[in-house]
Amino acid sequence: MSRKKVEKEVEVKHTPALLKKRKPNRSRIVDMIIYLFLILVAVLMVFPLVFAVSSALKPLDELFMFPPKLFPQNPTMDNFSDLFVNMGKSWVPFSRYLFNTVFITVIGTLGHLIIASMGAFVLAKYDFPGGKTFFNVVVVALMFNGYVTAIPNYLILNNLGLIDTYWAIIIPAFASPMGLFLMKQFMEGLPMSLIEAAKIDGASEWRVFTNIVMPNVKPAWLTLIIFSVQALWNNRAATYIYSEERKTLVYALQQIQSGGIARTGQAAAVTVIVMIVPIAIFIASESQTLETMASSGLKD
């Protein structure tokens, strides 16, 4: 028997014993402190959600109770029913506001994902004249807040004739620099050898992009979907859309919310309705994101 085989057998025999003897560096007290800290952070993060839901279930008299109580003593759904009754009295039906918001959110998110992914693939995996300069412009664009670019955006959209249309919200969402930056940085971690092997096997550029690149950057585009949905769902669109039949659900709900003290319960219900969709999408995609990130350790 050769020397290498003997050393390999000895290593295999002794490896389990070494693993059994290995002890964690932390003590149980340190582990308990870490767990307590994580529990405290979790409670602090969950508290606003619990408070918002409990407030929406409180009757009007409990909302003004002092000292306030976290959970409702007589939970009721009257705040939600009153909200829908008030929305039903509007000359624009509730379903129309909902359709406007869903349409803007879905089309804006889908377009942003496609354009950002395709642009990031080219910038990350191909060298062409002006590529680095273009990406530097994208990085600089990240520093500008939406309030800073509001007037230039309005002037451009007005010259294009897109004011008071859905596209006044959707097209700027396509060009959001955050998505391109996020996808490009993540795609740079993909090994070029994987793409070259696919091309040797006869795969086209589109097939490489859809069947190889996109599945391997799943954490990035799931994160992009979460950010895009949150931004578009909560967009009031009041600056660019003037017709009542094209306004979004958030705008209509906030009009109800500004009705004064008598509508405090409805305002609490509005808060729950507005936040439930982004939270639901985050919960639905969180496990997939973590699972994909744990199994995407590709290296050259």
CORBELBEL-V678565 format. One line per field, one symbol per residue. ss: DSSP state (H for helix, E for strand, C for the rest). burial: # if it has 9 or more other C-alpha atoms within 8 Angstrom, else .. Layout:
ss = ???
burial = ???
//
This chain:
ss = CCHHHHHHHHHHHHHHHHHHHCCCCCCHHHHHHHHHHHHHHHHHHHHHHHHHHHHHCCCHHHHCCCCCCCCCCCCCCHHHHHHHHHHHCCCCCHHHHHHHHHHHHHHHHHHHHHHHHHHHHHHHHCCCCCHHHHHHHHHHHCCCCCCCCHHHHHHHHHHCCCCCCCHHHHHHHHCCHHHHHHHHHHHCCCCHHHHHHHHHCCCCHHHHHHHHHHHHCHHHHHHHHHHHHHHHHCCCCCCCCCCHHHCCHHHHHHHHHCCCHHHHHHHHHHHHHHHHHHHHHHHHHHHHHHHHHHCCCCCC
burial = .....#........................#...................#########..##........#......##.###.###....##.###.###.######.###.#######.###.....#...#..##..#......#....#..##...#####.####.##.##.##########.##...#..##...#...####.###..##########.###.##.###..###...#########.##.....##########.#...#..##..#..###.##.......
//
